[in-house]
Amino acid sequence: MDELYELTELQREIRDLAHQIAEEKIRPVAAHYDETQEFPWEIVKILADADLFGVYIPEEYGGLGGGVFELVLVVEQLSRACGGISLSLAGTALGTFPILLYGNEEQKKKYLPDIAAGRKLAAFAVTEPEAGSDVSNVKTTARREGDYYVLNGLKQWITNGGEADVYTVIAMTDKSRGARGASAFIVEKGMEGFSFGKKEDKLGIRGSATRELIFEDCRVPASNLLGREGRGFFVTLKTFDYSRPGVASQALGIAQGAFDLAIEYAHNRVQFGRRITSNQAIQFMLADMATKIEAARALTYALAKAVDAGRKINLAKYSSMSKMLASDVAMEVATNALQLYGGYGYMREYPIEKYFRDAKITQIYEGTNQIQRDVIGKELVKEVAQRTR
């Protein structure tokens, strides 16, 4: 892989460290956390001690000074061992990007050092019962009262919910303005009127906490407004532009992990007196799986590097492409990997069925792949219109 992507020495060290932790610390306990749905605080501490929570956070705020690409490298390696446990770090990045992108200096100094050190996890809260793919349909409200905003509403399916200490929350400050009336706030665990609802019992990524957030006259200091009023929808879209490569890298890790298991199993599996890898049909399956993984990796890496370099690209289009492609590949590879295991793959005794379950969510959250295709299509049409003016 190194010969294709020209990683720096530091990037290789970060990747290799993440890979070592994934293999030595995460893989042995992945099944346990999947079965119990406990939050992996033991692994969080290991990742924090290795400074991996801060790889994308600037040095002046306690991070390692990397960017989206370094985050992608870490999340991919952790997800090779467990797509659920990796979300403790990836979900924190999702909740941190709004602060990185739109926080003022005071907010960054207050929140980023603890996040970079892994002392506090973060989460991003936009999804509601009626605001899934349609993020503009947020019902949670924020009413200004003096030096505070009073939040009321319900958020659902929030990654790191209940475990995180810092939440970026999207709420309506002016319903009459529609999407332009949404604003973004930093809400801390323990604030009066902020509580948690049920923890979801999920198909996959069961080592990650997914909970409801409940706001009942929750008083948030006005100083915790991100940017200015009415920018919440813009904050959401831009956050997803930066975070979708992270979802793509999670999908890449799941796909690579499933492939690794499949090719090892196929090499050792003997039927009709010979290894099944001697069958051309199996070789073709493996070839397609490996090629599609590498294609998704190439797009995701190229996008992450372009973002970090500040290149003027159509970020919405390419981030949607990377998320869509990588997650579709993850689902296809996990499905075919399970197929290679035959009946054994359907049994909980073998780890491949977990990759199959974990892969599915990558096609759904942070915008379903139908939404990604809608975004890509609209951006393509817009580009044509601009060229023909």
Number of C-alpha atoms within 10 A of each C-alpha: 7 8 6 7 11 10 14 10 9 11 17 15 12 21 22 15 18 21 22 14 18 26 16 11 16 24 17 12 16 21 19 14 19 22 10 10 20 13 19 20 12 10 18 20 14 15 24 18 13 16 17 25 28 29 26 23 24 17 14 12 19 18 21 18 14 17 18 22 24 25 26 29 24 28 32 31 29 32 30 27 27 31 34 28 29 28 24 29 24 30 24 25 29 26 26 29 24 26 23 19 15 19 20 15 10 10 17 17 14 11 20 23 20 20 27 27 22 24 15 18 25 31 28 26 26 27 25 22 12 14 15 18 16 12 18 21 19 26 22 21 23 27 16 15 12 9 10 17 22 20 27 20 19 22 26 24 21 22 24 27 29 21 20 22 20 25 25 25 25 30 27 29 24 17 17 9 11 15 19 18 20 29 26 30 28 26 22 16 16 10 13 13 15 20 16 17 14 13 17 16 12 16 13 20 26 27 26 26 27 21 21 22 23 19 22 14 17 20 22 24 18 16 15 19 23 24 19 12 16 20 18 28 23 15 22 23 13 17 23 22 21 23 27 27 30 30 31 33 33 34 35 35 31 34 34 26 25 29 25 14 19 23 19 11 17 19 13 13 15 13 9 6 7 12 14 19 21 12 10 10 11 15 15 12 15 20 11 13 22 18 12 20 21 17 14 25 23 15 20 28 21 15 23 26 17 16 20 15 10 8 11 8 11 13 18 18 19 23 28 25 24 28 32 29 24 31 29 23 28 34 24 18 30 30 21 19 29 26 16 22 20 11 9 15 20 16 14 11 10 14 17 26 23 27 32 26 18 27 31 21 20 28 24 16 15 23 21 19 20 13 16 24 16 14 18 20 13 13 17 14 10 11 12 11 10 9 7 6 5
